Amino acid sequence: MKIIIAVTAIGLGLGLTGCESTGLFNSRDQIVAAPASCAPQRFEIYFAEGQAQLTDAAKQAISMTAAQVQGCNIRSVQVLGLADAQGTADANLSLSERRARTTAEALVKAGLPIPAFSVAAVGDLGATTSEGLREPLRRRTEVVIDAVSR
């Protein structure tokens, strides 16, 4: 039994050393390409139920995207606020407006140009299916940045 374990360990060790660079790809940069920075960007910012404050993850996503498009020609920034079907339609519209405004303000603070912005909110419109089921993950804003090279 000890011999089988020792032989297996030696074989595994030799097999793993064979995984080291064999000439096809010598570095991570050869197989992982960074996305084009001056290209359209789309991402979503999620919120806690009934909230319009940005989470740490949302702030990080905004910061990273703003850094990525820095130096690009920003033709437009569209921010659309959404809400789930909890509460009244008026309350959900107000909440989705606050979410859109909070996201847009953070994008401006991160360096995106104010004139490029289009901010809208739809409240809970579309938050339920035709069968009356609630759509999951509606507590968010959708952000689309049209960025091109200068």
MIMAR-668355 format. One line per 3 residues: number of its first residue (from 1); for each residue x negated, y negated, z of C-alpha. Coordinates in steps of 0.05 Angstrom, whole numbers. Example, Ala and Ser with C-alpha at 12.3 -4.5 7.8 and 13.67 -1.06 7.14 Angstrom:
! MIMAR-668355
1) -246:90:156 | -273:21:143 .
//
This chain:
! MIMAR-668355
1) 0:0:0 | -57:-48:18 | -90:-33:-50 .
4) -26:-51:-88 | -19:-117:-51 | -93:-134:-62 .
7) -89:-117:-137 | -25:-157:-144 | -56:-217:-109 .
10) -118:-214:-153 | -75:-207:-216 | -31:-266:-195 .
13) -92:-308:-180 | -123:-293:-248 | -56:-305:-282 .
16) -49:-374:-250 | -119:-395:-270 | -99:-379:-341 .
19) -44:-432:-334 | -97:-485:-329 | -113:-527:-390 .
22) -121:-482:-451 | -131:-538:-500 | -60:-548:-525 .
25) -42:-603:-474 | -97:-632:-432 | -57:-683:-394 .
28) 15:-699:-374 | 13:-760:-421 | 9:-715:-481 .
31) 76:-682:-465 | 115:-736:-427 | 128:-800:-464 .
34) 152:-863:-430 | 218:-889:-457 | 214:-948:-504 .
37) 220:-1009:-460 | 252:-1055:-512 | 312:-1011:-528 .
40) 384:-1010:-505 | 390:-988:-433 | 453:-958:-400 .
43) 460:-939:-327 | 512:-936:-272 | 511:-964:-202 .
46) 552:-925:-151 | 585:-954:-89 | 612:-926:-23 .
49) 687:-921:-18 | 719:-990:-11 | 652:-1025:-14 .
52) 618:-1074:-62 | 549:-1076:-29 | 490:-1047:-67 .
55) 457:-985:-39 | 382:-979:-35 | 384:-931:-95 .
58) 425:-982:-134 | 375:-1038:-118 | 318:-992:-141 .
61) 354:-975:-206 | 365:-1049:-221 | 293:-1067:-204 .
64) 265:-1010:-247 | 309:-1028:-307 | 293:-1102:-302 .
67) 218:-1086:-300 | 226:-1040:-360 | 259:-1094:-404 .
70) 214:-1150:-380 | 184:-1185:-442 | 241:-1161:-487 .
73) 293:-1203:-523 | 356:-1190:-482 | 414:-1199:-531 .
76) 468:-1181:-482 | 482:-1151:-413 | 550:-1120:-402 .
79) 573:-1104:-331 | 639:-1068:-321 | 667:-1058:-251 .
82) 711:-998:-236 | 748:-971:-176 | 781:-906:-156 .
85) 856:-897:-146 | 854:-907:-70 | 896:-967:-48 .
88) 938:-1016:-89 | 924:-1037:-160 | 911:-1109:-139 .
91) 862:-1088:-85 | 826:-1043:-134 | 821:-1097:-186 .
94) 792:-1145:-134 | 743:-1092:-111 | 720:-1075:-181 .
97) 710:-1150:-194 | 667:-1156:-132 | 626:-1095:-153 .
100) 615:-1124:-222 | 596:-1192:-194 | 549:-1162:-142 .
103) 514:-1121:-196 | 509:-1180:-244 | 479:-1224:-189 .
106) 427:-1171:-173 | 409:-1165:-247 | 400:-1241:-252 .
109) 359:-1241:-188 | 316:-1186:-220 | 301:-1232:-279 .
112) 353:-1219:-333 | 378:-1282:-369 | 445:-1311:-346 .
115) 471:-1330:-416 | 468:-1258:-439 | 519:-1234:-388 .
118) 590:-1208:-398 | 622:-1187:-333 | 690:-1152:-331 .
121) 730:-1108:-284 | 786:-1058:-296 | 804:-1039:-225 .
124) 834:-970:-222 | 856:-969:-295 | 839:-899:-320 .
127) 826:-873:-249 | 879:-819:-257 | 889:-769:-313 .
130) 954:-762:-351 | 970:-705:-303 | 963:-752:-244 .
133) 897:-725:-219 | 846:-774:-192 | 782:-782:-232 .
136) 720:-771:-190 | 661:-819:-188 | 701:-882:-205 .
139) 669:-925:-151 | 617:-955:-196 | 595:-1008:-246 .
142) 571:-991:-316 | 513:-1033:-342 | 493:-1037:-415 .
145) 432:-1080:-433 | 419:-1093:-506 | 343:-1104:-507 .
148) 301:-1109:-569 | 228:-1126:-584 | 211:-1199:-593 .
//
